[in-house]
């Protein structure tokens, strides 16, 4: 039983750590998703604003404002794509670091299990459960 207890302890530590890491990864991804969505929304708002101003000024500028707005929009979209790519690259780097830590932890848990088992699963003796007597053990006797 001591071997099984050591195994379960090692694996529970690994699973607990893995759960925390997955929670952190989920929070990172959610945050980046929100930031990317905000960047896209701000970019679209700027494009719409520039288009409205360009159309309003088109009669005065003989269409020159539309060309200027198009150029401005292309530059703005390029900058937004750069920001989004940077955020995604940062998150990818952090996720890779987390996966490396998780792999090391899993390796340590595997080592503990192998040391406990000495490489042979047949050495673990699991006690058989007692047969069901038809009575609930938590219910008091009458």
C-alpha positions as CSV (number, residue, x, y, z in Angstrom):
1,X,0.0,0.0,0.0
2,X,2.9,2.3,0.6
3,X,3.9,2.1,-3.0
4,X,0.4,3.0,-4.2
5,X,0.3,5.8,-1.7
6,X,3.6,7.2,-3.0
7,X,2.3,6.9,-6.6
8,X,-0.9,8.6,-5.9
9,X,0.9,11.4,-4.0
10,X,3.3,11.9,-6.8
11,X,0.6,11.9,-9.5
12,X,-1.7,14.2,-7.5
13,X,1.1,16.8,-7.1
14,X,1.6,16.6,-10.9
15,X,-2.1,16.9,-11.7
16,X,-2.5,19.8,-9.3
17,X,0.5,21.6,-10.8
18,X,-0.8,20.8,-14.3
19,X,-4.2,22.2,-13.4
20,X,-2.7,25.4,-12.1
21,X,-0.6,25.7,-15.3
22,X,-3.6,25.2,-17.5
23,X,-5.5,27.8,-15.6
24,X,-2.7,30.3,-16.1
25,X,-2.5,29.4,-19.8
26,X,-6.3,29.9,-20.2
27,X,-6.0,33.3,-18.5
28,X,-3.2,34.3,-20.8
29,X,-5.0,33.2,-23.9
30,X,-8.2,35.0,-22.7
31,X,-6.3,38.2,-22.0
32,X,-4.6,38.2,-25.4
33,X,-7.9,37.4,-27.1
34,X,-9.5,40.4,-25.5
35,X,-6.5,42.7,-26.4
36,X,-6.6,41.5,-30.0
37,X,-10.3,42.1,-30.2
38,X,-9.8,45.6,-28.8
39,X,-7.1,46.4,-31.3
40,X,-9.3,45.2,-34.1
41,X,-12.2,47.3,-32.8
42,X,-10.1,50.4,-32.5
43,X,-8.7,49.9,-36.0
44,X,-12.1,49.5,-37.5
45,X,-13.3,52.6,-35.7
46,X,-10.4,54.6,-37.0
47,X,-11.1,53.3,-40.5
48,X,-14.8,54.2,-40.4
49,X,-14.0,57.6,-38.9
50,X,-11.4,58.3,-41.7
51,X,-13.9,57.1,-44.4
52,X,-16.6,59.4,-43.1
53,X,-14.3,62.4,-42.9
54,X,-12.9,61.6,-46.4
55,X,-16.3,61.3,-48.0
56,X,-17.4,64.6,-46.3
57,X,-14.4,66.4,-47.6
58,X,-14.4,64.8,-51.1
59,X,-16.3,67.7,-52.8
60,X,-13.9,70.2,-51.4
61,X,-10.7,68.3,-52.1
62,X,-11.8,66.8,-55.4
63,X,-11.4,63.3,-54.1
64,X,-8.0,63.8,-52.7
65,X,-9.2,63.2,-49.1
66,X,-10.4,59.7,-50.1
67,X,-6.9,58.8,-51.4
68,X,-5.4,60.2,-48.2
69,X,-7.9,58.2,-46.1
70,X,-7.0,55.0,-48.0
71,X,-3.3,55.5,-47.4
72,X,-3.9,56.2,-43.8
73,X,-6.1,53.1,-43.5
74,X,-3.4,50.9,-45.0
75,X,-0.8,52.2,-42.6
76,X,-3.2,51.8,-39.6
77,X,-4.1,48.2,-40.5
78,X,-0.4,47.4,-40.9
79,X,0.4,48.8,-37.4
80,X,-2.6,46.9,-36.0
81,X,-1.4,43.6,-37.6
82,X,2.1,44.2,-36.1
83,X,0.6,44.7,-32.6
84,X,-1.5,41.6,-32.9
85,X,1.4,39.5,-34.1
86,X,3.6,40.8,-31.2
87,X,0.9,39.8,-28.6
88,X,0.4,36.4,-30.1
89,X,4.2,35.8,-30.2
90,X,4.5,36.8,-26.6
91,X,1.8,34.4,-25.5
92,X,3.3,31.6,-27.6
93,X,6.6,32.1,-25.9
94,X,5.0,32.0,-22.4
95,X,3.0,28.9,-23.3
96,X,6.2,27.1,-24.5
97,X,7.9,28.0,-21.2
98,X,4.9,26.6,-19.3
99,X,5.0,23.4,-21.4
100,X,8.7,22.9,-20.6
101,X,8.0,23.3,-16.9
102,X,5.1,20.9,-17.2
103,X,7.2,18.3,-19.0
104,X,9.9,18.5,-16.4
105,X,7.3,18.1,-13.6
106,X,5.8,15.1,-15.4
107,X,9.2,13.6,-15.7
108,X,9.8,13.9,-12.0
109,X,6.4,12.3,-11.3
110,X,7.3,9.4,-13.6
111,X,10.6,9.0,-11.9
112,X,8.9,8.7,-8.5
113,X,6.5,6.2,-9.8
114,X,9.2,4.1,-11.4
115,X,11.3,4.2,-8.2
116,X,8.3,3.1,-6.2
117,X,7.3,0.3,-8.5
118,X,10.9,-0.8,-9.2
119,X,9.8,-1.2,-12.8
120,X,7.3,-4.0,-12.1
121,X,3.5,-3.4,-11.8
122,X,2.9,-6.8,-10.4
123,X,4.5,-5.9,-7.1
124,X,1.7,-3.6,-6.1
125,X,-0.9,-5.3,-4.0
126,X,-4.3,-3.7,-4.0
127,X,-6.6,-5.0,-1.3
128,X,-9.9,-6.3,-2.5
129,X,-13.0,-4.4,-1.2
130,X,-15.1,-6.1,1.4
131,X,-18.3,-7.7,0.1
132,X,-21.5,-5.8,0.2
133,X,-23.6,-6.8,3.2
134,X,-26.7,-5.0,2.1
135,X,-26.4,-2.4,4.9
136,X,-25.2,1.1,4.6
137,X,-22.1,1.6,6.8
138,X,-23.1,5.2,7.5
139,X,-26.6,4.4,8.7
140,X,-26.9,3.5,12.5
141,X,-28.2,0.1,13.4
142,X,-31.7,-0.1,14.8
